[in-house]
Amino acid sequence: MNTNTAAIQCRPGCGACCTAPSITSPIPGMPNGKPAGVRCVQLADDNRCKVFGRPERPAFCGGLQPAADMCGNSREAAMIWLADLERATAPH
């Protein structure tokens, strides 16, 4: 098994996946989604998702699972990895 992509638990207080990527589907409070680098309105002050496990949570968010490659060793590493992925997959 490739341990670089092994599933891990979310790092408390991170919230990188709720900030770095763009989300094109509606989010409660953000009907047009959100651009990359913008903090989701559903991200609480402690960087936990307010709609985690709820039906209104966008499918994109539920599908983005923490992994060693994505999360790295810090929030800063996760922000860099996700920003690089966003640039690499953005339509040109």
PDB file of N, CA, C and O in Angstrom:
ATOM      1  N   MET A   1       0.830  -1.180   0.000  1.00  0.00           N
ATOM      2  CA  MET A   1       0.000   0.000   0.000  1.00  0.00           C
ATOM      3  C   MET A   1       0.877   1.247   0.000  1.00  0.00           C
ATOM      4  O   MET A   1       1.889   1.290   0.699  1.00  0.00           O
ATOM      5  N   ASN A   2       0.508   2.242  -0.761  1.00  0.00           N
ATOM      6  CA  ASN A   2       1.225   3.502  -0.805  1.00  0.00           C
ATOM      7  C   ASN A   2       0.781   4.347   0.383  1.00  0.00           C
ATOM      8  O   ASN A   2      -0.344   4.847   0.393  1.00  0.00           O
ATOM      9  N   THR A   3       1.622   4.512   1.363  1.00  0.00           N
ATOM     10  CA  THR A   3       1.241   5.247   2.563  1.00  0.00           C
ATOM     11  C   THR A   3       1.112   6.736   2.323  1.00  0.00           C
ATOM     12  O   THR A   3       0.552   7.436   3.167  1.00  0.00           O
ATOM     13  N   ASN A   4       1.603   7.246   1.218  1.00  0.00           N
ATOM     14  CA  ASN A   4       1.458   8.671   0.939  1.00  0.00           C
ATOM     15  C   ASN A   4       0.027   9.066   0.674  1.00  0.00           C
ATOM     16  O   ASN A   4      -0.317  10.239   0.823  1.00  0.00           O
ATOM     17  N   THR A   5      -0.816   8.141   0.289  1.00  0.00           N
ATOM     18  CA  THR A   5      -2.210   8.468   0.024  1.00  0.00           C
ATOM     19  C   THR A   5      -3.140   7.769   1.007  1.00  0.00           C
ATOM     20  O   THR A   5      -4.347   7.709   0.777  1.00  0.00           O
ATOM     21  N   ALA A   6      -2.602   7.246   2.085  1.00  0.00           N
ATOM     22  CA  ALA A   6      -3.423   6.568   3.084  1.00  0.00           C
ATOM     23  C   ALA A   6      -4.375   7.565   3.727  1.00  0.00           C
ATOM     24  O   ALA A   6      -4.019   8.719   3.967  1.00  0.00           O
ATOM     25  N   ALA A   7      -5.576   7.107   4.001  1.00  0.00           N
ATOM     26  CA  ALA A   7      -6.563   7.959   4.655  1.00  0.00           C
ATOM     27  C   ALA A   7      -6.097   8.292   6.067  1.00  0.00           C
ATOM     28  O   ALA A   7      -5.537   7.448   6.768  1.00  0.00           O
ATOM     29  N   ILE A   8      -6.332   9.506   6.461  1.00  0.00           N
ATOM     30  CA  ILE A   8      -5.984   9.963   7.802  1.00  0.00           C
ATOM     31  C   ILE A   8      -7.171  10.732   8.365  1.00  0.00           C
ATOM     32  O   ILE A   8      -8.155  10.961   7.661  1.00  0.00           O
ATOM     33  N   GLN A   9      -7.086  11.122   9.597  1.00  0.00           N
ATOM     34  CA  GLN A   9      -8.112  11.953  10.219  1.00  0.00           C
ATOM     35  C   GLN A   9      -7.793  13.421   9.967  1.00  0.00           C
ATOM     36  O   GLN A   9      -6.631  13.800   9.817  1.00  0.00           O
ATOM     37  N   CYS A  10      -8.832  14.238   9.925  1.00  0.00           N
ATOM     38  CA  CYS A  10      -8.612  15.676   9.786  1.00  0.00           C
ATOM     39  C   CYS A  10      -7.807  16.197  10.961  1.00  0.00           C
ATOM     40  O   CYS A  10      -7.985  15.759  12.098  1.00  0.00           O
ATOM     41  N   ARG A  11      -6.925  17.130  10.673  1.00  0.00           N
ATOM     42  CA  ARG A  11      -6.121  17.773  11.711  1.00  0.00           C
ATOM     43  C   ARG A  11      -7.005  18.836  12.373  1.00  0.00           C
ATOM     44  O   ARG A  11      -7.518  19.711  11.676  1.00  0.00           O
ATOM     45  N   PRO A  12      -7.197  18.787  13.683  1.00  0.00           N
ATOM     46  CA  PRO A  12      -8.011  19.812  14.352  1.00  0.00           C
ATOM     47  C   PRO A  12      -7.481  21.210  14.073  1.00  0.00           C
ATOM     48  O   PRO A  12      -6.274  21.446  14.128  1.00  0.00           O
ATOM     49  N   GLY A  13      -8.383  22.129  13.776  1.00  0.00           N
ATOM     50  CA  GLY A  13      -7.998  23.513  13.561  1.00  0.00           C
ATOM     51  C   GLY A  13      -7.382  23.814  12.222  1.00  0.00           C
ATOM     52  O   GLY A  13      -6.802  24.887  12.056  1.00  0.00           O
ATOM     53  N   CYS A  14      -7.477  22.919  11.250  1.00  0.00           N
ATOM     54  CA  CYS A  14      -6.829  23.131   9.956  1.00  0.00           C
ATOM     55  C   CYS A  14      -7.723  23.949   9.018  1.00  0.00           C
ATOM     56  O   CYS A  14      -7.459  25.131   8.797  1.00  0.00           O
ATOM     57  N   GLY A  15      -8.749  23.353   8.478  1.00  0.00           N
ATOM     58  CA  GLY A  15      -9.656  24.066   7.589  1.00  0.00           C
ATOM     59  C   GLY A  15      -9.095  24.408   6.222  1.00  0.00           C
ATOM     60  O   GLY A  15      -9.717  25.173   5.485  1.00  0.00           O
ATOM     61  N   ALA A  16      -7.939  23.867   5.858  1.00  0.00           N
ATOM     62  CA  ALA A  16      -7.346  24.190   4.554  1.00  0.00           C
ATOM     63  C   ALA A  16      -8.262  23.783   3.403  1.00  0.00           C
ATOM     64  O   ALA A  16      -8.374  24.510   2.416  1.00  0.00           O
ATOM     65  N   CYS A  17      -8.913  22.641   3.519  1.00  0.00           N
ATOM     66  CA  CYS A  17      -9.772  22.171   2.429  1.00  0.00           C
ATOM     67  C   CYS A  17     -11.054  22.996   2.316  1.00  0.00           C
ATOM     68  O   CYS A  17     -11.788  22.866   1.336  1.00  0.00           O
ATOM     69  N   CYS A  18     -11.327  23.841   3.306  1.00  0.00           N
ATOM     70  CA  CYS A  18     -12.495  24.726   3.274  1.00  0.00           C
ATOM     71  C   CYS A  18     -12.102  26.141   2.866  1.00  0.00           C
ATOM     72  O   CYS A  18     -12.934  27.048   2.863  1.00  0.00           O
ATOM     73  N   THR A  19     -10.843  26.322   2.526  1.00  0.00           N
ATOM     74  CA  THR A  19     -10.341  27.634   2.141  1.00  0.00           C
ATOM     75  C   THR A  19      -9.649  27.599   0.776  1.00  0.00           C
ATOM     76  O   THR A  19      -9.977  28.397  -0.103  1.00  0.00           O
ATOM     77  N   ALA A  20      -8.708  26.695   0.595  1.00  0.00           N
ATOM     78  CA  ALA A  20      -7.869  26.698  -0.609  1.00  0.00           C
ATOM     79  C   ALA A  20      -8.623  26.403  -1.907  1.00  0.00           C
ATOM     80  O   ALA A  20      -8.460  27.157  -2.866  1.00  0.00           O
ATOM     81  N   PRO A  21      -9.444  25.344  -1.990  1.00  0.00           N
ATOM     82  CA  PRO A  21     -10.053  25.029  -3.287  1.00  0.00           C
ATOM     83  C   PRO A  21     -11.286  25.881  -3.586  1.00  0.00           C
ATOM     84  O   PRO A  21     -11.957  26.385  -2.686  1.00  0.00           O
ATOM     85  N   SER A  22     -11.555  26.021  -4.876  1.00  0.00           N
ATOM     86  CA  SER A  22     -12.825  26.622  -5.277  1.00  0.00           C
ATOM     87  C   SER A  22     -13.903  25.549  -5.152  1.00  0.00           C
ATOM     88  O   SER A  22     -13.633  24.358  -5.301  1.00  0.00           O
ATOM     89  N   ILE A  23     -15.115  25.990  -4.880  1.00  0.00           N
ATOM     90  CA  ILE A  23     -16.268  25.086  -4.822  1.00  0.00           C
ATOM     91  C   ILE A  23     -17.327  25.707  -5.711  1.00  0.00           C
ATOM     92  O   ILE A  23     -17.764  26.832  -5.464  1.00  0.00           O
ATOM     93  N   THR A  24     -17.742  24.991  -6.737  1.00  0.00           N
ATOM     94  CA  THR A  24     -18.673  25.561  -7.712  1.00  0.00           C
ATOM     95  C   THR A  24     -20.131  25.263  -7.399  1.00  0.00           C
ATOM     96  O   THR A  24     -21.022  25.841  -8.021  1.00  0.00           O
ATOM     97  N   SER A  25     -20.388  24.384  -6.459  1.00  0.00           N
ATOM     98  CA  SER A  25     -21.770  24.083  -6.088  1.00  0.00           C
ATOM     99  C   SER A  25     -22.210  24.983  -4.937  1.00  0.00           C
ATOM    100  O   SER A  25     -21.375  25.511  -4.202  1.00  0.00           O
ATOM    101  N   PRO A  26     -23.526  25.158  -4.783  1.00  0.00           N
ATOM    102  CA  PRO A  26     -24.021  26.015  -3.696  1.00  0.00           C
ATOM    103  C   PRO A  26     -23.625  25.489  -2.321  1.00  0.00           C
ATOM    104  O   PRO A  26     -23.581  24.283  -2.079  1.00  0.00           O
ATOM    105  N   ILE A  27     -23.342  26.423  -1.442  1.00  0.00           N
ATOM    106  CA  ILE A  27     -23.040  26.167  -0.046  1.00  0.00           C
ATOM    107  C   ILE A  27     -24.040  27.025   0.732  1.00  0.00           C
ATOM    108  O   ILE A  27     -24.293  28.159   0.326  1.00  0.00           O
ATOM    109  N   PRO A  28     -24.609  26.539   1.816  1.00  0.00           N
ATOM    110  CA  PRO A  28     -25.492  27.416   2.590  1.00  0.00           C
ATOM    111  C   PRO A  28     -24.780  28.731   2.934  1.00  0.00           C
ATOM    112  O   PRO A  28     -23.721  28.725   3.560  1.00  0.00           O
ATOM    113  N   GLY A  29     -25.362  29.835   2.525  1.00  0.00           N
ATOM    114  CA  GLY A  29     -24.744  31.141   2.734  1.00  0.00           C
ATOM    115  C   GLY A  29     -23.863  31.592   1.588  1.00  0.00           C
ATOM    116  O   GLY A  29     -23.457  32.754   1.541  1.00  0.00           O
ATOM    117  N   MET A  30     -23.560  30.697   0.664  1.00  0.00           N
ATOM    118  CA  MET A  30     -22.761  31.014  -0.526  1.00  0.00           C
ATOM    119  C   MET A  30     -23.431  30.319  -1.718  1.00  0.00           C
ATOM    120  O   MET A  30     -22.942  29.291  -2.188  1.00  0.00           O
ATOM    121  N   PRO A  31     -24.540  30.871  -2.207  1.00  0.00           N
ATOM    122  CA  PRO A  31     -25.328  30.180  -3.238  1.00  0.00           C
ATOM    123  C   PRO A  31     -24.589  29.929  -4.545  1.00  0.00           C
ATOM    124  O   PRO A  31     -24.991  29.062  -5.321  1.00  0.00           O
ATOM    125  N   ASN A  32     -23.524  30.667  -4.802  1.00  0.00           N
ATOM    126  CA  ASN A  32     -22.747  30.480  -6.031  1.00  0.00           C
ATOM    127  C   ASN A  32     -21.444  29.736  -5.772  1.00  0.00           C
ATOM    128  O   ASN A  32     -20.548  29.740  -6.616  1.00  0.00           O
ATOM    129  N   GLY A  33     -21.332  29.105  -4.621  1.00  0.00           N
ATOM    130  CA  GLY A  33     -20.083  28.449  -4.266  1.00  0.00           C
ATOM    131  C   GLY A  33     -19.075  29.472  -3.788  1.00  0.00           C
ATOM    132  O   GLY A  33     -19.445  30.549  -3.320  1.00  0.00           O
ATOM    133  N   LYS A  34     -17.796  29.133  -3.907  1.00  0.00           N
ATOM    134  CA  LYS A  34     -16.754  30.059  -3.454  1.00  0.00           C
ATOM    135  C   LYS A  34     -15.512  29.942  -4.320  1.00  0.00           C
ATOM    136  O   LYS A  34     -15.196  28.860  -4.816  1.00  0.00           O
ATOM    137  N   PRO A  35     -14.811  31.042  -4.503  1.00  0.00           N
ATOM    138  CA  PRO A  35     -13.556  30.982  -5.260  1.00  0.00           C
ATOM    139  C   PRO A  35     -12.425  30.400  -4.418  1.00  0.00           C
ATOM    140  O   PRO A  35     -12.505  30.364  -3.190  1.00  0.00           O
ATOM    141  N   ALA A  36     -11.400  29.958  -5.077  1.00  0.00           N
ATOM    142  CA  ALA A  36     -10.204  29.445  -4.401  1.00  0.00           C
ATOM    143  C   ALA A  36      -9.613  30.517  -3.505  1.00  0.00           C
ATOM    144  O   ALA A  36      -9.572  31.694  -3.861  1.00  0.00           O
ATOM    145  N   GLY A  37      -9.157  30.092  -2.339  1.00  0.00           N
ATOM    146  CA  GLY A  37      -8.505  31.002  -1.417  1.00  0.00           C
ATOM    147  C   GLY A  37      -9.444  31.773  -0.517  1.00  0.00           C
ATOM    148  O   GLY A  37      -8.995  32.509   0.362  1.00  0.00           O
ATOM    149  N   VAL A  38     -10.743  31.618  -0.720  1.00  0.00           N
ATOM    150  CA  VAL A  38     -11.736  32.308   0.108  1.00  0.00           C
ATOM    151  C   VAL A  38     -12.257  31.331   1.159  1.00  0.00           C
ATOM    152  O   VAL A  38     -12.615  30.195   0.846  1.00  0.00           O
ATOM    153  N   ARG A  39     -12.291  31.780   2.384  1.00  0.00           N
ATOM    154  CA  ARG A  39     -12.775  30.967   3.497  1.00  0.00           C
ATOM    155  C   ARG A  39     -14.275  30.717   3.337  1.00  0.00           C
ATOM    156  O   ARG A  39     -15.038  31.651   3.088  1.00  0.00           O
ATOM    157  N   CYS A  40     -14.692  29.478   3.476  1.00  0.00           N
ATOM    158  CA  CYS A  40     -16.104  29.121   3.404  1.00  0.00           C
ATOM    159  C   CYS A  40     -16.851  29.733   4.592  1.00  0.00           C
ATOM    160  O   CYS A  40     -16.334  29.740   5.709  1.00  0.00           O
ATOM    161  N   VAL A  41     -18.058  30.245   4.358  1.00  0.00           N
ATOM    162  CA  VAL A  41     -18.835  30.824   5.455  1.00  0.00           C
ATOM    163  C   VAL A  41     -19.275  29.765   6.464  1.00  0.00           C
ATOM    164  O   VAL A  41     -19.661  30.095   7.585  1.00  0.00           O
ATOM    165  N   GLN A  42     -19.218  28.506   6.069  1.00  0.00           N
ATOM    166  CA  GLN A  42     -19.597  27.421   6.979  1.00  0.00           C
ATOM    167  C   GLN A  42     -18.417  26.912   7.808  1.00  0.00           C
ATOM    168  O   GLN A  42     -18.549  25.926   8.534  1.00  0.00           O
ATOM    169  N   LEU A  43     -17.289  27.566   7.704  1.00  0.00           N
ATOM    170  CA  LEU A  43     -16.118  27.201   8.493  1.00  0.00           C
ATOM    171  C   LEU A  43     -16.156  28.013   9.790  1.00  0.00           C
ATOM    172  O   LEU A  43     -16.044  29.238   9.773  1.00  0.00           O
ATOM    173  N   ALA A  44     -16.316  27.313  10.906  1.00  0.00           N
ATOM    174  CA  ALA A  44     -16.423  27.971  12.208  1.00  0.00           C
ATOM    175  C   ALA A  44     -15.089  28.597  12.617  1.00  0.00           C
ATOM    176  O   ALA A  44     -14.057  28.351  11.992  1.00  0.00           O
ATOM    177  N   ASP A  45     -15.127  29.400  13.664  1.00  0.00           N
ATOM    178  CA  ASP A  45     -13.912  30.059  14.152  1.00  0.00           C
ATOM    179  C   ASP A  45     -12.825  29.061  14.537  1.00  0.00           C
ATOM    180  O   ASP A  45     -11.638  29.379  14.472  1.00  0.00           O
ATOM    181  N   ASP A  46     -13.228  27.846  14.942  1.00  0.00           N
ATOM    182  CA  ASP A  46     -12.240  26.813  15.294  1.00  0.00           C
ATOM    183  C   ASP A  46     -11.850  25.964  14.085  1.00  0.00           C
ATOM    184  O   ASP A  46     -11.227  24.913  14.238  1.00  0.00           O
ATOM    185  N   ASN A  47     -12.219  26.422  12.869  1.00  0.00           N
ATOM    186  CA  ASN A  47     -11.907  25.759  11.601  1.00  0.00           C
ATOM    187  C   ASN A  47     -12.567  24.392  11.461  1.00  0.00           C
ATOM    188  O   ASN A  47     -12.011  23.501  10.819  1.00  0.00           O
ATOM    189  N   ARG A  48     -13.727  24.220  12.045  1.00  0.00           N
ATOM    190  CA  ARG A  48     -14.517  23.002  11.855  1.00  0.00           C
ATOM    191  C   ARG A  48     -15.734  23.365  11.012  1.00  0.00           C
ATOM    192  O   ARG A  48     -16.282  24.462  11.119  1.00  0.00           O
ATOM    193  N   CYS A  49     -16.144  22.416  10.172  1.00  0.00           N
ATOM    194  CA  CYS A  49     -17.274  22.625   9.269  1.00  0.00           C
ATOM    195  C   CYS A  49     -18.591  22.624  10.036  1.00  0.00           C
ATOM    196  O   CYS A  49     -18.878  21.694  10.789  1.00  0.00           O
ATOM    197  N   LYS A  50     -19.387  23.669   9.840  1.00  0.00           N
ATOM    198  CA  LYS A  50     -20.685  23.777  10.508  1.00  0.00           C
ATOM    199  C   LYS A  50     -21.736  22.868   9.884  1.00  0.00           C
ATOM    200  O   LYS A  50     -22.748  22.575  10.521  1.00  0.00           O
ATOM    201  N   VAL A  51     -21.515  22.413   8.639  1.00  0.00           N
ATOM    202  CA  VAL A  51     -22.505  21.563   7.975  1.00  0.00           C
ATOM    203  C   VAL A  51     -21.999  20.141   7.754  1.00  0.00           C
ATOM    204  O   VAL A  51     -22.570  19.395   6.958  1.00  0.00           O
ATOM    205  N   PHE A  52     -20.933  19.764   8.450  1.00  0.00           N
ATOM    206  CA  PHE A  52     -20.386  18.415   8.329  1.00  0.00           C
ATOM    207  C   PHE A  52     -21.468  17.393   8.677  1.00  0.00           C
ATOM    208  O   PHE A  52     -22.123  17.496   9.714  1.00  0.00           O
ATOM    209  N   GLY A  53     -21.645  16.406   7.796  1.00  0.00           N
ATOM    210  CA  GLY A  53     -22.620  15.347   8.027  1.00  0.00           C
ATOM    211  C   GLY A  53     -24.056  15.730   7.755  1.00  0.00           C
ATOM    212  O   GLY A  53     -24.957  14.913   7.945  1.00  0.00           O
ATOM    213  N   ARG A  54     -24.292  16.944   7.316  1.00  0.00           N
ATOM    214  CA  ARG A  54     -25.658  17.403   7.037  1.00  0.00           C
ATOM    215  C   ARG A  54     -25.926  17.329   5.535  1.00  0.00           C
ATOM    216  O   ARG A  54     -24.993  17.425   4.738  1.00  0.00           O
ATOM    217  N   PRO A  55     -27.180  17.160   5.143  1.00  0.00           N
ATOM    218  CA  PRO A  55     -27.499  16.997   3.719  1.00  0.00           C
ATOM    219  C   PRO A  55     -27.161  18.209   2.861  1.00  0.00           C
ATOM    220  O   PRO A  55     -26.940  18.058   1.659  1.00  0.00           O
ATOM    221  N   GLU A  56     -27.115  19.386   3.429  1.00  0.00           N
ATOM    222  CA  GLU A  56     -26.803  20.578   2.641  1.00  0.00           C
ATOM    223  C   GLU A  56     -25.309  20.765   2.391  1.00  0.00           C
ATOM    224  O   GLU A  56     -24.910  21.678   1.667  1.00  0.00           O
ATOM    225  N   ARG A  57     -24.496  19.918   2.978  1.00  0.00           N
ATOM    226  CA  ARG A  57     -23.054  19.973   2.714  1.00  0.00           C
ATOM    227  C   ARG A  57     -22.807  19.591   1.260  1.00  0.00           C
ATOM    228  O   ARG A  57     -23.311  18.565   0.805  1.00  0.00           O
ATOM    229  N   PRO A  58     -22.042  20.395   0.520  1.00  0.00           N
ATOM    230  CA  PRO A  58     -21.802  20.092  -0.896  1.00  0.00           C
ATOM    231  C   PRO A  58     -21.127  18.728  -1.087  1.00  0.00           C
ATOM    232  O   PRO A  58     -20.310  18.304  -0.270  1.00  0.00           O
ATOM    233  N   ALA A  59     -21.482  18.064  -2.166  1.00  0.00           N
ATOM    234  CA  ALA A  59     -20.891  16.755  -2.487  1.00  0.00           C
ATOM    235  C   ALA A  59     -19.373  16.868  -2.625  1.00  0.00           C
ATOM    236  O   ALA A  59     -18.647  15.950  -2.243  1.00  0.00           O
ATOM    237  N   PHE A  60     -18.897  17.975  -3.163  1.00  0.00           N
ATOM    238  CA  PHE A  60     -17.451  18.180  -3.297  1.00  0.00           C
ATOM    239  C   PHE A  60     -16.770  18.025  -1.937  1.00  0.00           C
ATOM    240  O   PHE A  60     -15.736  17.366  -1.822  1.00  0.00           O
ATOM    241  N   CYS A  61     -17.352  18.629  -0.925  1.00  0.00           N
ATOM    242  CA  CYS A  61     -16.752  18.598   0.417  1.00  0.00           C
ATOM    243  C   CYS A  61     -16.755  17.183   0.986  1.00  0.00           C
ATOM    244  O   CYS A  61     -15.770  16.746   1.579  1.00  0.00           O
ATOM    245  N   GLY A  62     -17.860  16.473   0.803  1.00  0.00           N
ATOM    246  CA  GLY A  62     -17.934  15.108   1.297  1.00  0.00           C
ATOM    247  C   GLY A  62     -16.982  14.180   0.573  1.00  0.00           C
ATOM    248  O   GLY A  62     -16.510  13.198   1.145  1.00  0.00           O
ATOM    249  N   GLY A  63     -16.698  14.486  -0.687  1.00  0.00           N
ATOM    250  CA  GLY A  63     -15.812  13.642  -1.480  1.00  0.00           C
ATOM    251  C   GLY A  63     -14.335  13.913  -1.256  1.00  0.00           C
ATOM    252  O   GLY A  63     -13.493  13.085  -1.605  1.00  0.00           O
ATOM    253  N   LEU A  64     -14.013  15.054  -0.683  1.00  0.00           N
ATOM    254  CA  LEU A  64     -12.621  15.416  -0.440  1.00  0.00           C
ATOM    255  C   LEU A  64     -12.208  14.851   0.912  1.00  0.00           C
ATOM    256  O   LEU A  64     -12.483  15.441   1.957  1.00  0.00           O
ATOM    257  N   GLN A  65     -11.553  13.714   0.876  1.00  0.00           N
ATOM    258  CA  GLN A  65     -11.165  13.008   2.100  1.00  0.00           C
ATOM    259  C   GLN A  65      -9.725  13.329   2.464  1.00  0.00           C
ATOM    260  O   GLN A  65      -8.876  13.434   1.579  1.00  0.00           O
ATOM    261  N   PRO A  66      -9.433  13.487   3.756  1.00  0.00           N
ATOM    262  CA  PRO A  66      -8.056  13.775   4.151  1.00  0.00           C
ATOM    263  C   PRO A  66      -7.123  12.631   3.773  1.00  0.00           C
ATOM    264  O   PRO A  66      -7.476  11.458   3.895  1.00  0.00           O
ATOM    265  N   ALA A  67      -5.944  12.985   3.318  1.00  0.00           N
ATOM    266  CA  ALA A  67      -4.923  12.010   2.943  1.00  0.00           C
ATOM    267  C   ALA A  67      -3.561  12.617   3.245  1.00  0.00           C
ATOM    268  O   ALA A  67      -3.405  13.838   3.246  1.00  0.00           O
ATOM    269  N   ALA A  68      -2.591  11.773   3.497  1.00  0.00           N
ATOM    270  CA  ALA A  68      -1.254  12.235   3.865  1.00  0.00           C
ATOM    271  C   ALA A  68      -0.670  13.198   2.832  1.00  0.00           C
ATOM    272  O   ALA A  68      -0.080  14.211   3.208  1.00  0.00           O
ATOM    273  N   ASP A  69      -0.819  12.906   1.543  1.00  0.00           N
ATOM    274  CA  ASP A  69      -0.285  13.788   0.503  1.00  0.00           C
ATOM    275  C   ASP A  69      -0.929  15.169   0.565  1.00  0.00           C
ATOM    276  O   ASP A  69      -0.241  16.186   0.484  1.00  0.00           O
ATOM    277  N   MET A  70      -2.246  15.198   0.707  1.00  0.00           N
ATOM    278  CA  MET A  70      -2.977  16.457   0.700  1.00  0.00           C
ATOM    279  C   MET A  70      -2.729  17.249   1.974  1.00  0.00           C
ATOM    280  O   MET A  70      -2.494  18.455   1.909  1.00  0.00           O
ATOM    281  N   CYS A  71      -2.776  16.614   3.099  1.00  0.00           N
ATOM    282  CA  CYS A  71      -2.728  17.317   4.374  1.00  0.00           C
ATOM    283  C   CYS A  71      -1.323  17.667   4.830  1.00  0.00           C
ATOM    284  O   CYS A  71      -1.130  18.651   5.545  1.00  0.00           O
ATOM    285  N   GLY A  72      -0.343  16.875   4.427  1.00  0.00           N
ATOM    286  CA  GLY A  72       1.023  17.151   4.844  1.00  0.00           C
ATOM    287  C   GLY A  72       1.162  17.145   6.359  1.00  0.00           C
ATOM    288  O   GLY A  72       0.402  16.478   7.061  1.00  0.00           O
ATOM    289  N   ASN A  73       2.130  17.887   6.848  1.00  0.00           N
ATOM    290  CA  ASN A  73       2.396  17.935   8.287  1.00  0.00           C
ATOM    291  C   ASN A  73       1.850  19.171   8.973  1.00  0.00           C
ATOM    292  O   ASN A  73       2.010  19.332  10.183  1.00  0.00           O
ATOM    293  N   SER A  74       1.199  20.058   8.201  1.00  0.00           N
ATOM    294  CA  SER A  74       0.697  21.304   8.791  1.00  0.00           C
ATOM    295  C   SER A  74      -0.412  21.879   7.913  1.00  0.00           C
ATOM    296  O   SER A  74      -0.606  21.452   6.775  1.00  0.00           O
ATOM    297  N   ARG A  75      -1.129  22.846   8.457  1.00  0.00           N
ATOM    298  CA  ARG A  75      -2.143  23.551   7.685  1.00  0.00           C
ATOM    299  C   ARG A  75      -1.494  24.255   6.499  1.00  0.00           C
ATOM    300  O   ARG A  75      -2.043  24.265   5.398  1.00  0.00           O
ATOM    301  N   GLU A  76      -0.333  24.837   6.728  1.00  0.00           N
ATOM    302  CA  GLU A  76       0.367  25.559   5.661  1.00  0.00           C
ATOM    303  C   GLU A  76       0.719  24.617   4.514  1.00  0.00           C
ATOM    304  O   GLU A  76       0.580  24.987   3.348  1.00  0.00           O
ATOM    305  N   ALA A  77       1.174  23.402   4.830  1.00  0.00           N
ATOM    306  CA  ALA A  77       1.492  22.427   3.787  1.00  0.00           C
ATOM    307  C   ALA A  77       0.243  22.039   3.019  1.00  0.00           C
ATOM    308  O   ALA A  77       0.284  21.894   1.797  1.00  0.00           O
ATOM    309  N   ALA A  78      -0.862  21.869   3.721  1.00  0.00           N
ATOM    310  CA  ALA A  78      -2.124  21.527   3.062  1.00  0.00           C
ATOM    311  C   ALA A  78      -2.592  22.661   2.158  1.00  0.00           C
ATOM    312  O   ALA A  78      -3.075  22.409   1.055  1.00  0.00           O
ATOM    313  N   MET A  79      -2.457  23.904   2.607  1.00  0.00           N
ATOM    314  CA  MET A  79      -2.858  25.050   1.785  1.00  0.00           C
ATOM    315  C   MET A  79      -2.040  25.100   0.494  1.00  0.00           C
ATOM    316  O   MET A  79      -2.588  25.357  -0.577  1.00  0.00           O
ATOM    317  N   ILE A  80      -0.749  24.857   0.592  1.00  0.00           N
ATOM    318  CA  ILE A  80       0.117  24.868  -0.598  1.00  0.00           C
ATOM    319  C   ILE A  80      -0.278  23.746  -1.549  1.00  0.00           C
ATOM    320  O   ILE A  80      -0.413  23.978  -2.750  1.00  0.00           O
ATOM    321  N   TRP A  81      -0.465  22.530  -1.031  1.00  0.00           N
ATOM    322  CA  TRP A  81      -0.806  21.378  -1.864  1.00  0.00           C
ATOM    323  C   TRP A  81      -2.132  21.613  -2.565  1.00  0.00           C
ATOM    324  O   TRP A  81      -2.254  21.369  -3.766  1.00  0.00           O
ATOM    325  N   LEU A  82      -3.124  22.082  -1.826  1.00  0.00           N
ATOM    326  CA  LEU A  82      -4.452  22.313  -2.405  1.00  0.00           C
ATOM    327  C   LEU A  82      -4.432  23.470  -3.403  1.00  0.00           C
ATOM    328  O   LEU A  82      -5.113  23.405  -4.427  1.00  0.00           O
ATOM    329  N   ALA A  83      -3.676  24.512  -3.131  1.00  0.00           N
ATOM    330  CA  ALA A  83      -3.566  25.629  -4.078  1.00  0.00           C
ATOM    331  C   ALA A  83      -2.893  25.169  -5.368  1.00  0.00           C
ATOM    332  O   ALA A  83      -3.305  25.568  -6.457  1.00  0.00           O
ATOM    333  N   ASP A  84      -1.865  24.337  -5.256  1.00  0.00           N
ATOM    334  CA  ASP A  84      -1.206  23.785  -6.449  1.00  0.00           C
ATOM    335  C   ASP A  84      -2.192  22.931  -7.252  1.00  0.00           C
ATOM    336  O   ASP A  84      -2.236  23.019  -8.479  1.00  0.00           O
ATOM    337  N   LEU A  85      -2.973  22.116  -6.563  1.00  0.00           N
ATOM    338  CA  LEU A  85      -3.965  21.291  -7.249  1.00  0.00           C
ATOM    339  C   LEU A  85      -5.015  22.168  -7.926  1.00  0.00           C
ATOM    340  O   LEU A  85      -5.426  21.890  -9.053  1.00  0.00           O
ATOM    341  N   GLU A  86      -5.437  23.202  -7.258  1.00  0.00           N
ATOM    342  CA  GLU A  86      -6.429  24.130  -7.838  1.00  0.00           C
ATOM    343  C   GLU A  86      -5.892  24.742  -9.120  1.00  0.00           C
ATOM    344  O   GLU A  86      -6.600  24.793 -10.126  1.00  0.00           O
ATOM    345  N   ARG A  87      -4.653  25.204  -9.097  1.00  0.00           N
ATOM    346  CA  ARG A  87      -4.050  25.788 -10.317  1.00  0.00           C
ATOM    347  C   ARG A  87      -3.927  24.763 -11.430  1.00  0.00           C
ATOM    348  O   ARG A  87      -4.191  25.066 -12.594  1.00  0.00           O
ATOM    349  N   ALA A  88      -3.524  23.549 -11.073  1.00  0.00           N
ATOM    350  CA  ALA A  88      -3.312  22.501 -12.072  1.00  0.00           C
ATOM    351  C   ALA A  88      -4.616  22.045 -12.727  1.00  0.00           C
ATOM    352  O   ALA A  88      -4.605  21.579 -13.866  1.00  0.00           O
ATOM    353  N   THR A  89      -5.728  22.174 -12.024  1.00  0.00           N
ATOM    354  CA  THR A  89      -7.003  21.673 -12.562  1.00  0.00           C
ATOM    355  C   THR A  89      -7.947  22.795 -13.010  1.00  0.00           C
ATOM    356  O   THR A  89      -9.055  22.519 -13.470  1.00  0.00           O
ATOM    357  N   ALA A  90      -7.525  24.040 -12.882  1.00  0.00           N
ATOM    358  CA  ALA A  90      -8.369  25.163 -13.295  1.00  0.00           C
ATOM    359  C   ALA A  90      -8.506  25.181 -14.814  1.00  0.00           C
ATOM    360  O   ALA A  90      -7.543  24.915 -15.534  1.00  0.00           O
ATOM    361  N   PRO A  91      -9.718  25.500 -15.303  1.00  0.00           N
ATOM    362  CA  PRO A  91      -9.877  25.641 -16.752  1.00  0.00           C
ATOM    363  C   PRO A  91      -9.066  26.827 -17.261  1.00  0.00           C
ATOM    364  O   PRO A  91      -8.972  27.858 -16.596  1.00  0.00           O
ATOM    365  N   HIS A  92      -8.489  26.672 -18.430  1.00  0.00           N
ATOM    366  CA  HIS A  92      -7.658  27.748 -18.992  1.00  0.00           C
ATOM    367  C   HIS A  92      -8.373  28.435 -20.104  1.00  0.00           C
ATOM    368  O   HIS A  92      -7.836  29.368 -20.701  1.00  0.00           O
TER     369      HIS A  92
END
